[in-house]
Amino acid sequence: MLTLSQLKLTIKEKGEHKRSPNYKRLSPKVKKAIDDLFGMMAKQPQKVLTTFPKIVRDVSKKYRVQSKDIETYFEKETGLTI
């Protein structure tokens, strides 16, 4: 039998990335950029891997943050290098 906490871990919710300790440490500008990036990725889930670098560049220009900050956030969250 599943407990409520186990069930919460299996469900992917919109805005789930906002609960992360790494997300909470970001500056407000980078948080807005990350939120926009997740929104763009949600619009085209089948093309995430091919369009991710372009989305990072576009979002970093739009919010005037360094793309390195966004990449560092994803490296910390996933443990993968981009």
TORFI-86592 format. One record per atom (N, C-alpha, C, O, CB): atom name; x negated, y negated, z; residue in one letter; chain; residue number from 0. Coordinates in steps of 0.1 Angstrom, whole numbers. Last residue first. Glycine has a CB too. Layout:
[CA [X Y Z] A A NUM],
...
***
This chain:
[N [-256 -198 -191] I A 81],
[CA [-249 -202 -203] I A 81],
[C [-260 -205 -213] I A 81],
[O [-256 -209 -225] I A 81],
[CB [-239 -213 -201] I A 81],
[N [-258 -170 -168] T A 80],
[CA [-264 -183 -174] T A 80],
[C [-257 -185 -187] T A 80],
[O [-254 -176 -195] T A 80],
[CB [-279 -181 -175] T A 80],
[N [-236 -160 -142] L A 79],
[CA [-242 -158 -155] L A 79],
[C [-248 -171 -160] L A 79],
[O [-243 -182 -156] L A 79],
[CB [-231 -153 -165] L A 79],
[N [-223 -163 -119] G A 78],
[CA [-236 -157 -118] G A 78],
[C [-242 -154 -131] G A 78],
[O [-253 -148 -132] G A 78],
[CB [-234 -144 -111] G A 78],
[N [-199 -178 -118] T A 77],
[CA [-199 -165 -124] T A 77],
[C [-212 -157 -122] T A 77],
[O [-212 -144 -123] T A 77],
[CB [-197 -166 -139] T A 77],
[N [-204 -201 -103] E A 76],
[CA [-192 -194 -101] E A 76],
[C [-193 -179 -107] E A 76],
[O [-188 -170 -100] E A 76],
[CB [-181 -201 -109] E A 76],
[N [-230 -210 -111] K A 75],
[CA [-227 -206 -97] K A 75],
[C [-215 -198 -95] K A 75],
[O [-215 -189 -87] K A 75],
[CB [-226 -219 -89] K A 75],
[N [-225 -214 -138] E A 74],
[CA [-235 -204 -134] E A 74],
[C [-233 -200 -120] E A 74],
[O [-234 -188 -116] E A 74],
[CB [-249 -210 -136] E A 74],
[N [-205 -234 -137] F A 73],
[CA [-202 -220 -142] F A 73],
[C [-212 -210 -139] F A 73],
[O [-209 -198 -136] F A 73],
[CB [-199 -221 -157] F A 73],
[N [-221 -255 -127] Y A 72],
[CA [-209 -250 -120] Y A 72],
[C [-206 -236 -124] Y A 72],
[O [-203 -228 -116] Y A 72],
[CB [-198 -260 -122] Y A 72],
[N [-240 -257 -147] T A 71],
[CA [-245 -253 -134] T A 71],
[C [-233 -248 -126] T A 71],
[O [-234 -238 -118] T A 71],
[CB [-252 -265 -127] T A 71],
[N [-224 -267 -168] E A 70],
[CA [-230 -254 -169] E A 70],
[C [-235 -249 -156] E A 70],
[O [-234 -237 -153] E A 70],
[CB [-242 -255 -179] E A 70],
[N [-218 -292 -157] I A 69],
[CA [-207 -283 -159] I A 69],
[C [-213 -269 -161] I A 69],
[O [-207 -259 -155] I A 69],
[CB [-199 -287 -172] I A 69],
[N [-243 -304 -156] D A 68],
[CA [-235 -302 -143] D A 68],
[C [-224 -292 -145] D A 68],
[O [-221 -284 -136] D A 68],
[CB [-229 -316 -139] D A 68],
[N [-250 -304 -182] K A 67],
[CA [-258 -295 -173] K A 67],
[C [-250 -293 -160] K A 67],
[O [-251 -283 -154] K A 67],
[CB [-272 -301 -171] K A 67],
[N [-236 -324 -193] S A 66],
[CA [-232 -310 -196] S A 66],
[C [-239 -300 -187] S A 66],
[O [-234 -289 -184] S A 66],
[CB [-234 -306 -211] S A 66],
[N [-229 -351 -172] Q A 65],
[CA [-239 -343 -179] Q A 65],
[C [-234 -329 -182] Q A 65],
[O [-228 -323 -173] Q A 65],
[CB [-252 -343 -172] Q A 65],
[N [-201 -372 -179] V A 64],
[CA [-209 -364 -170] V A 64],
[C [-219 -356 -178] V A 64],
[O [-217 -354 -191] V A 64],
[CB [-200 -354 -161] V A 64],
[N [-180 -386 -192] R A 63],
[CA [-194 -392 -190] R A 63],
[C [-201 -385 -179] R A 63],
[O [-206 -391 -170] R A 63],
[CB [-192 -407 -187] R A 63],
[N [-157 -375 -201] Y A 62],
[CA [-158 -379 -187] Y A 62],
[C [-171 -385 -183] Y A 62],
[O [-173 -389 -171] Y A 62],
[CB [-155 -367 -178] Y A 62],
[N [-164 -371 -228] K A 61],
[CA [-151 -377 -224] K A 61],
[C [-152 -383 -210] K A 61],
[O [-147 -394 -208] K A 61],
[CB [-139 -368 -226] K A 61],
[N [-188 -356 -228] K A 60],
[CA [-187 -370 -234] K A 60],
[C [-175 -377 -229] K A 60],
[O [-176 -389 -226] K A 60],
[CB [-187 -368 -249] K A 60],
[N [-179 -333 -215] S A 59],
[CA [-189 -341 -209] S A 59],
[C [-190 -355 -215] S A 59],
[O [-193 -364 -207] S A 59],
[CB [-203 -334 -210] S A 59],
[N [-160 -324 -234] V A 58],
[CA [-156 -328 -220] V A 58],
[C [-166 -336 -214] V A 58],
[O [-163 -346 -207] V A 58],
[CB [-152 -316 -212] V A 58],
[N [-177 -317 -256] D A 57],
[CA [-166 -327 -257] D A 57],
[C [-162 -333 -243] D A 57],
[O [-160 -345 -242] D A 57],
[CB [-154 -321 -264] D A 57],
[N [-194 -298 -245] R A 56],
[CA [-199 -310 -250] R A 56],
[C [-189 -321 -250] R A 56],
[O [-191 -332 -246] R A 56],
[CB [-205 -308 -264] R A 56],
[N [-175 -278 -238] V A 55],
[CA [-184 -284 -227] V A 55],
[C [-189 -297 -232] V A 55],
[O [-190 -307 -225] V A 55],
[CB [-195 -274 -224] V A 55],
[N [-165 -272 -263] I A 54],
[CA [-156 -278 -253] I A 54],
[C [-164 -284 -242] I A 54],
[O [-161 -295 -237] I A 54],
[CB [-147 -267 -247] I A 54],
[N [-188 -260 -275] K A 53],
[CA [-182 -273 -280] K A 53],
[C [-173 -280 -270] K A 53],
[O [-173 -292 -269] K A 53],
[CB [-175 -270 -293] K A 53],
[N [-191 -237 -259] P A 52],
[CA [-202 -248 -259] P A 52],
[C [-196 -261 -265] P A 52],
[O [-200 -272 -260] P A 52],
[CB [-213 -243 -268] P A 52],
[N [-165 -224 -264] F A 51],
[CA [-170 -229 -250] F A 51],
[C [-180 -239 -251] F A 51],
[O [-179 -250 -245] F A 51],
[CB [-174 -217 -242] F A 51],
[N [-157 -212 -287] T A 50],
[CA [-156 -226 -286] T A 50],
[C [-161 -232 -273] T A 50],
[O [-161 -244 -271] T A 50],
[CB [-141 -229 -287] T A 50],
[N [-163 -184 -284] T A 49],
[CA [-168 -191 -296] T A 49],
[C [-167 -207 -294] T A 49],
[O [-176 -214 -300] T A 49],
[CB [-161 -187 -308] T A 49],
[N [-150 -177 -261] L A 48],
[CA [-164 -175 -262] L A 48],
[C [-170 -183 -274] L A 48],
[O [-181 -187 -273] L A 48],
[CB [-167 -160 -264] L A 48],
[N [-122 -184 -266] V A 47],
[CA [-130 -190 -255] V A 47],
[C [-145 -189 -257] V A 47],
[O [-152 -199 -256] V A 47],
[CB [-126 -184 -242] V A 47],
[N [-102 -177 -283] K A 46],
[CA [-114 -182 -289] K A 46],
[C [-123 -188 -278] K A 46],
[O [-132 -197 -281] K A 46],
[CB [-110 -193 -299] K A 46],
[N [-80 -168 -269] Q A 45],
[CA [-86 -159 -278] Q A 45],
[C [-99 -164 -284] Q A 45],
[O [-108 -156 -288] Q A 45],
[CB [-77 -155 -289] Q A 45],
[N [-70 -191 -255] P A 44],
[CA [-77 -180 -248] P A 44],
[C [-84 -170 -257] P A 44],
[O [-94 -164 -253] P A 44],
[CB [-67 -173 -239] P A 44],
[N [-64 -220 -259] Q A 43],
[CA [-69 -211 -269] Q A 43],
[C [-77 -199 -263] Q A 43],
[O [-89 -198 -264] Q A 43],
[CB [-79 -218 -279] Q A 43],
[N [-55 -232 -236] K A 42],
[CA [-47 -234 -249] K A 42],
[C [-52 -224 -259] K A 42],
[O [-43 -221 -268] K A 42],
[CB [-49 -248 -254] K A 42],
[N [-74 -227 -217] A A 41],
[CA [-61 -220 -216] A A 41],
[C [-53 -222 -229] A A 41],
[O [-44 -213 -232] A A 41],
[CB [-53 -226 -204] A A 41],
[N [-94 -244 -224] M A 40],
[CA [-96 -230 -226] M A 40],
[C [-83 -222 -225] M A 40],
[O [-82 -212 -232] M A 40],
[CB [-106 -225 -215] M A 40],
[N [-83 -269 -217] M A 39],
[CA [-86 -266 -231] M A 39],
[C [-88 -251 -233] M A 39],
[O [-83 -246 -244] M A 39],
[CB [-98 -274 -235] M A 39],
[N [-81 -265 -189] G A 38],
[CA [-69 -267 -196] G A 38],
[C [-71 -264 -211] G A 38],
[O [-63 -258 -218] G A 38],
[CB [-64 -281 -194] G A 38],
[N [-108 -263 -182] F A 37],
[CA [-100 -251 -180] F A 37],
[C [-87 -252 -188] F A 37],
[O [-81 -243 -193] F A 37],
[CB [-97 -249 -165] F A 37],
[N [-115 -289 -189] L A 36],
[CA [-121 -278 -196] L A 36],
[C [-113 -265 -194] L A 36],
[O [-111 -258 -204] L A 36],
[CB [-136 -275 -190] L A 36],
[N [-101 -304 -170] D A 35],
[CA [-98 -305 -184] D A 35],
[C [-103 -294 -192] D A 35],
[O [-97 -289 -201] D A 35],
[CB [-104 -319 -189] D A 35],
[N [-114 -295 -147] D A 34],
[CA [-100 -293 -148] D A 34],
[C [-96 -294 -163] D A 34],
[O [-88 -285 -168] D A 34],
[CB [-92 -303 -140] D A 34],
[N [-140 -304 -152] I A 33],
[CA [-138 -290 -151] I A 33],
[C [-123 -287 -152] I A 33],
[O [-120 -277 -159] I A 33],
[CB [-143 -285 -137] I A 33],
[N [-135 -332 -151] A A 32],
[CA [-140 -326 -163] A A 32],
[C [-138 -311 -163] A A 32],
[O [-134 -305 -173] A A 32],
[CB [-155 -329 -165] A A 32],
[N [-127 -336 -125] K A 31],
[CA [-118 -339 -136] K A 31],
[C [-122 -332 -149] K A 31],
[O [-114 -327 -156] K A 31],
[CB [-116 -354 -138] K A 31],
[N [-151 -328 -112] K A 30],
[CA [-139 -320 -110] K A 30],
[C [-129 -323 -121] K A 30],
[O [-122 -313 -126] K A 30],
[CB [-133 -324 -96] K A 30],
[N [-168 -348 -121] V A 29],
[CA [-171 -335 -126] V A 29],
[C [-158 -326 -123] V A 29],
[O [-155 -317 -132] V A 29],
[CB [-183 -329 -119] V A 29],
[N [-157 -370 -107] K A 28],
[CA [-157 -370 -121] K A 28],
[C [-159 -356 -127] K A 28],
[O [-153 -353 -137] K A 28],
[CB [-169 -379 -126] K A 28],
[N [-160 -362 -79] P A 27],
[CA [-146 -363 -86] P A 27],
[C [-146 -364 -101] P A 27],
[O [-137 -358 -107] P A 27],
[CB [-140 -376 -81] P A 27],
[N [-185 -337 -76] S A 26],
[CA [-181 -351 -76] S A 26],
[C [-167 -352 -82] S A 26],
[O [-163 -343 -90] S A 26],
[CB [-191 -360 -82] S A 26],
[N [-182 -305 -59] L A 25],
[CA [-184 -313 -70] L A 25],
[C [-180 -328 -68] L A 25],
[O [-171 -330 -60] L A 25],
[CB [-177 -307 -82] L A 25],
[N [-174 -289 -38] R A 24],
[CA [-187 -296 -36] R A 24],
[C [-189 -306 -48] R A 24],
[O [-198 -314 -47] R A 24],
[CB [-198 -287 -35] R A 24],
[N [-152 -274 -47] K A 23],
[CA [-150 -285 -37] K A 23],
[C [-162 -293 -35] K A 23],
[O [-161 -305 -30] K A 23],
[CB [-146 -278 -24] K A 23],
[N [-164 -256 -64] Y A 22],
[CA [-156 -266 -70] Y A 22],
[C [-154 -278 -60] Y A 22],
[O [-155 -289 -63] Y A 22],
[CB [-142 -261 -74] Y A 22],
[N [-176 -239 -45] N A 21],
[CA [-184 -246 -55] N A 21],
[C [-177 -258 -61] N A 21],
[O [-183 -268 -63] N A 21],
[CB [-190 -236 -65] N A 21],
[N [-154 -228 -32] P A 20],
[CA [-163 -237 -25] P A 20],
[C [-172 -245 -34] P A 20],
[O [-175 -256 -31] P A 20],
[CB [-171 -229 -14] P A 20],
[N [-123 -227 -50] S A 19],
[CA [-137 -223 -49] S A 19],
[C [-145 -233 -40] S A 19],
[O [-143 -245 -42] S A 19],
[CB [-143 -221 -62] S A 19],
[N [-98 -236 -56] R A 18],
[CA [-100 -231 -43] R A 18],
[C [-115 -227 -40] R A 18],
[O [-118 -224 -29] R A 18],
[CB [-91 -219 -41] R A 18],
[N [-98 -242 -83] K A 17],
[CA [-98 -254 -73] K A 17],
[C [-100 -249 -59] K A 17],
[O [-104 -257 -50] K A 17],
[CB [-86 -262 -74] K A 17],
[N [-93 -220 -98] H A 16],
[CA [-107 -224 -97] H A 16],
[C [-108 -236 -86] H A 16],
[O [-119 -238 -81] H A 16],
[CB [-112 -229 -110] H A 16],
[N [-66 -218 -100] E A 15],
[CA [-72 -210 -90] E A 15],
[C [-87 -214 -88] E A 15],
[O [-92 -213 -77] E A 15],
[CB [-72 -195 -95] E A 15],
[N [-50 -231 -119] G A 14],
[CA [-56 -239 -109] G A 14],
[C [-64 -231 -98] G A 14],
[O [-68 -237 -88] G A 14],
[CB [-46 -248 -102] G A 14],
[N [-28 -204 -122] K A 13],
[CA [-33 -217 -128] K A 13],
[C [-38 -225 -117] K A 13],
[O [-32 -227 -106] K A 13],
[CB [-21 -224 -135] K A 13],
[N [-40 -173 -110] E A 12],
[CA [-31 -184 -110] E A 12],
[C [-37 -196 -117] E A 12],
[O [-49 -197 -118] E A 12],
[CB [-27 -187 -96] E A 12],
[N [-41 -139 -111] K A 11],
[CA [-48 -151 -116] K A 11],
[C [-38 -162 -118] K A 11],
[O [-28 -161 -125] K A 11],
[CB [-55 -148 -130] K A 11],
[N [-40 -115 -86] I A 10],
[CA [-32 -124 -94] I A 10],
[C [-40 -136 -98] I A 10],
[O [-46 -143 -90] I A 10],
[CB [-19 -129 -87] I A 10],
[N [-56 -102 -68] T A 9],
[CA [-54 -96 -82] T A 9],
[C [-47 -105 -91] T A 9],
[O [-48 -104 -103] T A 9],
[CB [-47 -83 -80] T A 9],
[N [-56 -116 -45] L A 8],
[CA [-69 -115 -52] L A 8],
[C [-67 -110 -66] L A 8],
[O [-75 -113 -75] L A 8],
[CB [-78 -106 -44] L A 8],
[N [-30 -113 -36] K A 7],
[CA [-34 -126 -40] K A 7],
[C [-47 -126 -48] K A 7],
[O [-49 -134 -57] K A 7],
[CB [-36 -135 -28] K A 7],
[N [-31 -86 -28] L A 6],
[CA [-23 -90 -39] L A 6],
[C [-27 -103 -45] L A 6],
[O [-27 -105 -57] L A 6],
[CB [-8 -90 -36] L A 6],
[N [-47 -88 -5] Q A 5],
[CA [-52 -80 -17] Q A 5],
[C [-44 -84 -30] Q A 5],
[O [-50 -84 -40] Q A 5],
[CB [-51 -65 -14] Q A 5],
[N [-29 -103 11] S A 4],
[CA [-42 -109 7] S A 4],
[C [-48 -101 -5] S A 4],
[O [-55 -107 -13] S A 4],
[CB [-52 -108 19] S A 4],
[N [-8 -85 14] L A 3],
[CA [-6 -98 8] L A 3],
[C [-19 -104 3] L A 3],
[O [-20 -109 -8] L A 3],
[CB [1 -108 17] L A 3],
[N [-18 -51 7] T A 2],
[CA [-15 -62 16] T A 2],
[C [-13 -75 8] T A 2],
[O [-17 -75 -4] T A 2],
[CB [-26 -64 27] T A 2],
[N [-5 -22 -8] L A 1],
[CA [-13 -35 -9] L A 1],
[C [-8 -44 2] L A 1],
[O [4 -46 5] L A 1],
[CB [-11 -41 -23] L A 1],
[N [-8 12 0] M A 0],
[CA [0 0 0] M A 0],
[C [-9 -12 0] M A 0],
[O [-19 -13 7] M A 0],
[CB [10 0 12] M A 0],
***
